[in-house]
Amino acid sequence: MAKALLLENPHPETDPLLQAVGLTVVRHPGALEEDELIAALDGVRVLGIRSKTTVSARVFAEHPQLEAIGAFCIGTNQVDLKAAARHGVAVFNAPFSNTRSVVELAVAEIIALMRRLTERDRALHFGVWEKSASGAHEVRGRTLGIIGYGNIGTQLSVVAEALGMRVLFFDTAERLSLGNAKRCRSMSEVLRNSDVVTLHVDGTPRNAGLFGAKEFAQMKPGALFLNLSRGFVVDTGALRANIIDGHIGGAGVDVFPDEPNKNGDPFESELRGLPNVILTPHIGGSTQEAQVAIAQFVGNKLATYLRTASTDLSVNLPRLTLEPSPSTRFRLAYVHRNTPGVLALVNQTFAEHGANIEGQILGTSGEFGYMITDLSSALPAEALEALRGMEDTIRLRVLERVPTAQ
């Protein structure tokens, strides 16, 4: 029986969704290195991962039977998306499901750092009573600078304003300001004018090393810094130096350049032991509510893709959805190279073999195309053989009894 392999403990709400489309669910609690992953993928149609498992071009080359990948997180930089498309593998993620959880962690850390709760807590745990207002401030009236104004950044903006903070933001893309948030023309403008700077950028390679000594130097003396985005975005050595010399008044860090593969593994970081620094083990989205929502969202996307070939919200294939008619007998899901004339060749092949097209949709993106074709007639084996033999064919799937909308 075909299998779904789920790594890094996504919530079990996913399992029945995949079982309902005929998959046996196999779980492994941690991440797998490349060789381990290749060895584990025999007979696997669907792979589920989180942020620690890297899926390389070699993995796809070794396992052509793999049909879909679900990233139970926001980021997909751990997957070679072009290699996935070159092998006709659809990739889905959860771009919205844990947004609120990350926002609440950011707010909690801003308040904790502004009040220096880390130091007050540590003193009491060591039996020392240190009641003082020194260095403690309200967040009301302070300025929050948000670098990256996407799903998380925008929601954080709204919540911060509700707390009485002024919000500045910078994003390389055009973004609509929410509430009274002010868009800045440069990251430097945000850094110079903010009491708290928080990063919420994506994991694309262009953001590697985004924040280092130059950027910390531009921040206001005593300002707070948060990174809940990606570990490789920040020079942790520069952050350490700025914490030690007092230029940065505190920091909250949830992501690191090198993270352990599983719970219980040792954690090393040059940020350990610093004053007014909160370190958390990549738990921005780790609430029960978020994990259930992610499991349901990604699980449904994977199951729907297997059942209907819909690529709605896929991150690497054209996003197509085609509602079948009651007379649809077969559906063909066709991933191909984006070259002129493919649609005409496909339809000519069907016509030559007497197949009747009931519905069809085609989308292209970059070097790849995706086509869904519904047939109300029998499906000639010769037509399938001809399509699979076409030079531009990447993957052809045949589905029967595609469910219609209720």
C-alpha positions as CSV (number, residue, x, y, z in Angstrom):
1,M,0.0,0.0,0.0
2,A,1.2,3.5,-0.8
3,K,2.6,5.5,2.2
4,A,2.7,9.0,3.6
5,L,5.9,9.7,5.6
6,L,5.5,12.4,8.2
7,L,8.7,13.8,9.8
8,E,9.2,16.2,12.8
9,N,5.9,15.5,14.5
10,P,3.1,17.4,12.7
11,H,-0.1,17.2,14.6
12,P,-2.0,13.9,14.3
13,E,-5.1,15.7,12.9
14,T,-3.3,15.2,9.5
15,D,-3.3,11.4,9.7
16,P,-7.0,10.7,9.0
17,L,-7.0,13.1,6.1
18,L,-4.3,11.1,4.4
19,Q,-5.7,7.8,5.4
20,A,-9.0,8.8,3.7
21,V,-7.3,8.9,0.3
22,G,-5.8,5.4,0.8
23,L,-2.4,6.2,2.3
24,T,-0.7,4.4,5.2
25,V,0.8,7.0,7.5
26,V,4.3,6.4,8.8
27,R,5.8,8.8,11.3
28,H,9.4,9.6,12.4
29,P,9.8,12.1,15.3
30,G,12.8,14.0,14.1
31,A,14.3,15.4,10.9
32,L,16.3,13.1,8.5
33,E,19.6,13.9,6.7
34,E,19.7,13.4,3.0
35,D,20.9,9.8,2.9
36,E,18.5,8.8,5.7
37,L,15.6,10.5,3.9
38,I,16.4,8.7,0.6
39,A,16.5,5.4,2.4
40,A,13.1,6.1,4.1
41,L,11.2,7.1,1.0
42,D,10.7,3.7,-0.6
43,G,7.0,3.3,-1.5
44,V,6.2,6.9,-0.3
45,R,3.8,9.0,-2.3
46,V,3.5,11.9,0.1
47,L,6.2,13.4,2.3
48,G,5.4,15.7,5.3
49,I,8.1,17.8,6.8
50,R,8.7,20.9,9.0
51,S,11.6,23.3,9.0
52,K,14.5,21.0,9.7
53,T,14.3,18.4,6.9
54,T,16.0,19.4,3.6
55,V,14.6,17.9,0.4
56,S,17.2,18.2,-2.2
57,A,17.3,17.6,-6.0
58,R,19.0,14.3,-5.3
59,V,16.0,13.1,-3.2
60,F,13.6,13.8,-6.1
61,A,15.9,12.1,-8.6
62,E,16.1,9.0,-6.4
63,H,12.3,8.7,-5.8
64,P,10.3,9.4,-8.9
65,Q,7.2,7.9,-7.3
66,L,7.0,10.8,-4.9
67,E,3.9,12.9,-5.8
68,A,3.5,15.6,-3.2
69,I,5.3,17.3,-0.3
70,G,3.5,19.1,2.6
71,A,5.6,21.6,4.6
72,F,3.8,21.9,7.9
73,C,5.2,25.4,8.5
74,I,5.3,28.7,6.6
75,G,8.7,28.5,4.9
76,T,9.6,26.2,2.0
77,N,13.3,27.2,1.6
78,Q,14.2,23.7,2.9
79,V,12.7,22.2,-0.3
80,D,14.3,22.5,-3.8
81,L,11.2,23.8,-5.4
82,K,12.5,23.8,-9.0
83,A,13.7,20.3,-8.6
84,A,10.3,19.3,-7.3
85,A,8.6,20.9,-10.3
86,R,11.0,19.2,-12.7
87,H,9.8,15.9,-11.3
88,G,6.1,16.9,-11.2
89,V,6.0,17.0,-7.4
90,A,3.5,19.5,-6.0
91,V,4.6,21.3,-2.8
92,F,2.2,22.9,-0.3
93,N,2.8,24.9,2.9
94,A,0.8,26.6,5.6
95,P,1.2,30.4,4.9
96,F,-1.4,31.6,7.3
97,S,-2.2,29.0,9.9
98,N,0.3,29.9,12.6
99,T,0.3,33.7,12.1
100,R,-1.5,34.5,15.3
101,S,0.8,32.3,17.4
102,V,3.9,34.0,16.1
103,V,2.4,37.4,16.7
104,E,1.5,36.6,20.3
105,L,5.0,35.3,21.0
106,A,6.4,38.6,19.6
107,V,4.1,40.7,21.8
108,A,4.9,38.6,24.8
109,E,8.7,39.0,24.2
110,I,8.4,42.7,23.6
111,I,6.6,43.2,26.9
112,A,8.9,40.9,28.8
113,L,12.1,42.5,27.5
114,M,10.7,46.0,28.0
115,R,10.0,45.2,31.6
116,R,13.3,43.2,32.0
117,L,11.2,40.2,33.3
118,T,14.0,37.9,32.4
119,E,16.3,39.4,35.0
120,R,13.7,39.7,37.7
121,D,12.7,36.1,37.1
122,R,16.3,34.8,37.2
123,A,17.0,36.7,40.5
124,L,14.1,35.2,42.3
125,H,14.9,31.7,41.1
126,F,18.3,32.3,42.7
127,G,16.6,33.5,45.9
128,V,17.4,37.2,45.5
129,W,14.6,39.9,45.9
130,E,15.2,42.7,43.4
131,K,12.2,44.9,43.2
132,S,13.1,47.9,41.1
133,A,11.7,50.1,38.2
134,S,15.2,50.6,36.9
135,G,15.3,49.9,33.1
136,A,11.6,48.8,33.0
137,H,9.2,50.6,30.7
138,E,5.7,50.4,29.4
139,V,5.3,49.5,25.7
140,R,2.6,52.2,25.3
141,G,4.0,55.2,23.5
142,R,7.0,53.2,22.2
143,T,7.8,52.8,18.5
144,L,7.8,49.3,17.0
145,G,9.8,48.8,13.7
146,I,8.7,45.8,11.6
147,I,11.0,44.5,8.9
148,G,8.8,42.4,6.6
149,Y,5.2,43.4,6.4
150,G,3.6,40.2,5.3
151,N,1.0,38.0,7.0
152,I,2.7,38.1,10.4
153,G,4.1,41.6,10.2
154,T,0.7,43.1,9.3
155,Q,-1.2,41.3,12.1
156,L,1.6,42.3,14.6
157,S,1.1,45.9,13.4
158,V,-2.5,45.8,14.4
159,V,-2.0,44.2,17.8
160,A,0.9,46.6,18.6
161,E,-1.3,49.6,17.8
162,A,-3.9,48.2,20.1
163,L,-1.3,48.3,22.9
164,G,-0.6,51.9,22.2
165,M,2.6,51.5,20.2
166,R,3.5,53.5,17.1
167,V,4.3,51.3,14.1
168,L,6.9,51.8,11.4
169,F,7.6,49.2,8.7
170,F,9.7,48.4,5.7
171,D,9.1,45.8,3.1
172,T,10.7,45.4,-0.3
173,A,7.3,44.7,-1.8
174,E,4.4,47.1,-2.0
175,R,2.3,46.6,1.1
176,L,-0.9,48.4,2.2
177,S,-0.5,50.1,5.6
178,L,-2.9,48.9,8.2
179,G,-4.3,51.3,10.9
180,N,-1.9,54.1,11.5
181,A,1.3,52.2,10.6
182,K,3.7,54.2,8.5
183,R,5.7,52.8,5.6
184,C,9.3,53.8,5.6
185,R,11.4,54.2,2.4
186,S,14.3,52.2,3.8
187,M,15.2,49.7,6.5
188,S,17.6,52.3,7.9
189,E,14.7,54.7,8.5
190,V,13.0,52.1,10.6
191,L,16.1,51.3,12.6
192,R,16.9,54.9,13.4
193,N,13.5,55.6,14.8
194,S,12.3,52.4,16.6
195,D,12.5,51.4,20.2
196,V,11.9,47.8,19.2
197,V,12.9,46.2,15.9
198,T,11.4,42.9,14.9
199,L,12.2,40.8,11.8
200,H,9.5,38.9,9.9
201,V,11.0,38.2,6.5
202,D,10.8,35.1,4.4
203,G,13.5,32.4,4.0
204,T,14.5,33.1,0.5
205,P,18.3,33.2,-0.1
206,R,18.3,36.9,-0.7
207,N,17.7,37.5,3.0
208,A,20.8,35.6,4.1
209,G,22.9,37.9,6.3
210,L,20.3,40.7,6.0
211,F,21.0,42.0,9.6
212,G,24.5,42.4,10.9
213,A,26.9,44.9,12.5
214,K,26.0,47.7,10.1
215,E,22.3,47.4,10.9
216,F,22.7,47.1,14.7
217,A,24.8,50.2,14.6
218,Q,21.9,52.1,13.0
219,M,19.5,51.2,15.8
220,K,18.8,53.5,18.7
221,P,21.0,52.9,21.9
222,G,19.1,50.6,24.2
223,A,16.6,49.5,21.6
224,L,15.3,45.9,21.7
225,F,15.7,43.4,18.8
226,L,13.6,40.3,17.9
227,N,14.2,37.7,15.3
228,L,11.3,35.2,14.8
229,S,11.9,34.7,11.1
230,R,14.9,32.7,10.0
231,G,18.2,32.0,11.7
232,F,20.5,32.7,8.8
233,V,19.1,36.3,8.5
234,V,21.0,37.6,11.5
235,D,24.7,37.7,12.3
236,T,24.5,36.3,15.9
237,G,28.1,37.3,16.6
238,A,27.2,41.0,15.9
239,L,24.1,40.6,18.1
240,R,26.2,39.2,20.9
241,A,28.7,42.1,20.7
242,N,25.9,44.7,20.8
243,I,24.2,43.1,23.8
244,I,27.5,42.9,25.7
245,D,28.4,46.5,25.1
246,G,24.9,47.7,25.9
247,H,24.0,49.2,22.6
248,I,21.1,46.7,22.3
249,G,19.1,46.6,25.5
250,G,17.7,43.1,25.0
251,A,16.8,40.5,22.4
252,G,14.3,37.8,21.7
253,V,15.5,35.0,19.3
254,D,13.4,32.1,18.2
255,V,15.4,30.9,15.2
256,F,19.1,30.0,14.8
257,P,21.6,29.3,12.0
258,D,22.1,25.8,13.3
259,E,19.3,24.1,15.1
260,P,19.2,20.5,16.6
261,N,17.3,17.9,14.6
262,K,15.2,16.7,17.4
263,N,14.1,17.3,21.0
264,G,16.8,16.4,23.5
265,D,19.8,17.1,21.2
266,P,22.3,19.6,22.6
267,F,21.9,23.3,21.7
268,E,24.9,25.6,21.3
269,S,24.7,29.3,20.7
270,E,26.9,32.3,21.4
271,L,23.7,34.0,22.6
272,R,23.4,31.8,25.6
273,G,23.8,33.4,29.0
274,L,23.4,37.0,27.9
275,P,21.4,39.5,30.0
276,N,17.8,40.3,29.0
277,V,17.9,37.8,26.2
278,I,15.1,35.4,25.6
279,L,16.0,32.3,23.6
280,T,13.2,30.0,22.5
281,P,13.6,26.7,20.4
282,H,11.8,27.7,17.2
283,I,8.4,27.7,18.8
284,G,6.8,30.8,17.1
285,G,4.1,28.6,15.7
286,S,4.1,25.9,18.4
287,T,0.8,26.4,20.0
288,Q,-1.9,23.7,20.1
289,E,-4.2,25.9,18.1
290,A,-1.7,26.6,15.4
291,Q,-0.5,23.0,15.1
292,V,-4.1,21.8,14.6
293,A,-4.8,24.4,12.1
294,I,-1.5,23.7,10.2
295,A,-2.3,19.9,10.2
296,Q,-5.8,20.4,8.9
297,F,-4.7,23.0,6.2
298,V,-1.7,21.1,4.8
299,G,-3.4,17.7,5.2
300,N,-6.4,18.9,3.3
301,K,-4.3,20.4,0.5
302,L,-2.4,17.1,0.1
303,A,-5.5,15.0,0.2
304,T,-7.3,17.3,-2.3
305,Y,-4.4,17.1,-4.6
306,L,-4.3,13.3,-4.6
307,R,-8.1,13.1,-5.0
308,T,-8.8,15.9,-7.5
309,A,-5.4,17.1,-8.8
310,S,-6.2,20.6,-7.5
311,T,-3.0,22.7,-7.0
312,D,-4.7,25.5,-5.2
313,L,-2.0,27.4,-3.1
314,S,0.8,25.1,-4.4
315,V,4.1,27.0,-4.0
316,N,5.8,25.5,-7.1
317,L,3.2,24.5,-9.7
318,P,0.6,26.7,-11.4
319,R,-2.5,26.9,-9.2
320,L,-5.4,25.3,-10.9
321,T,-8.8,24.0,-9.7
322,L,-11.4,22.4,-12.1
323,E,-14.8,21.4,-11.0
324,P,-15.7,18.1,-12.7
325,S,-19.1,17.5,-14.1
326,P,-21.3,14.5,-13.2
327,S,-20.4,12.9,-16.5
328,T,-16.6,13.0,-16.0
329,R,-15.2,9.5,-16.1
330,F,-11.4,10.3,-16.0
331,R,-9.2,13.2,-15.0
332,L,-5.7,13.6,-16.3
333,A,-3.3,15.8,-14.4
334,Y,-0.4,16.7,-16.7
335,V,2.8,18.5,-15.6
336,H,4.9,19.5,-18.6
337,R,7.6,21.9,-19.8
338,N,6.3,25.3,-20.7
339,T,6.8,25.2,-24.5
340,P,4.5,26.5,-27.2
341,G,1.9,24.1,-28.7
342,V,1.6,21.6,-25.8
343,L,-2.1,22.1,-25.4
344,A,-2.7,21.6,-29.1
345,L,-0.7,18.4,-29.1
346,V,-2.5,17.0,-26.1
347,N,-5.9,17.8,-27.6
348,Q,-4.9,16.4,-31.0
349,T,-3.8,13.2,-29.3
350,F,-7.2,12.9,-27.5
351,A,-9.1,13.6,-30.8
352,E,-7.1,11.0,-32.8
353,H,-8.0,8.3,-30.3
354,G,-11.7,9.2,-29.9
355,A,-11.5,10.6,-26.4
356,N,-14.1,13.3,-25.6
357,I,-12.9,16.3,-23.5
358,E,-15.5,17.4,-20.9
359,G,-13.5,20.2,-19.3
360,Q,-10.0,21.5,-19.3
361,I,-7.8,24.1,-17.7
362,L,-4.1,25.1,-18.3
363,G,-1.7,27.3,-16.4
364,T,2.0,28.1,-16.8
365,S,4.6,29.5,-14.5
366,G,8.2,30.0,-15.6
367,E,9.5,26.9,-17.2
368,F,6.6,24.6,-16.1
369,G,3.0,24.1,-17.1
370,Y,0.2,22.2,-15.5
371,M,-3.0,21.0,-17.3
372,I,-6.1,19.3,-15.9
373,T,-8.3,17.6,-18.5
374,D,-11.6,15.8,-17.8
375,L,-12.9,13.1,-20.2
376,S,-16.5,11.9,-20.4
377,S,-15.5,9.0,-22.7
378,A,-13.3,5.9,-22.2
379,L,-9.6,6.6,-21.9
380,P,-7.7,4.9,-24.8
381,A,-4.5,3.2,-23.6
382,E,-2.9,4.4,-26.9
383,A,-3.6,8.1,-25.9
384,L,-1.9,7.6,-22.6
385,E,1.1,6.0,-24.1
386,A,1.4,8.9,-26.6
387,L,1.1,11.5,-23.9
388,R,3.7,9.9,-21.7
389,G,6.0,9.7,-24.7
390,M,5.8,13.4,-25.5
391,E,9.1,15.2,-25.2
392,D,7.7,17.9,-22.9
393,T,5.9,15.5,-20.5
394,I,7.1,15.6,-16.8
395,R,4.4,13.7,-15.0
396,L,1.0,12.3,-16.0
397,R,-1.5,11.1,-13.4
398,V,-4.9,9.5,-14.2
399,L,-7.7,9.9,-11.7
400,E,-11.1,8.1,-11.8
401,R,-14.3,9.1,-10.1
402,V,-13.3,12.6,-9.2
403,P,-15.7,13.9,-6.5
404,T,-18.0,16.8,-7.5
405,A,-19.0,19.7,-5.2
406,Q,-21.8,18.9,-2.8
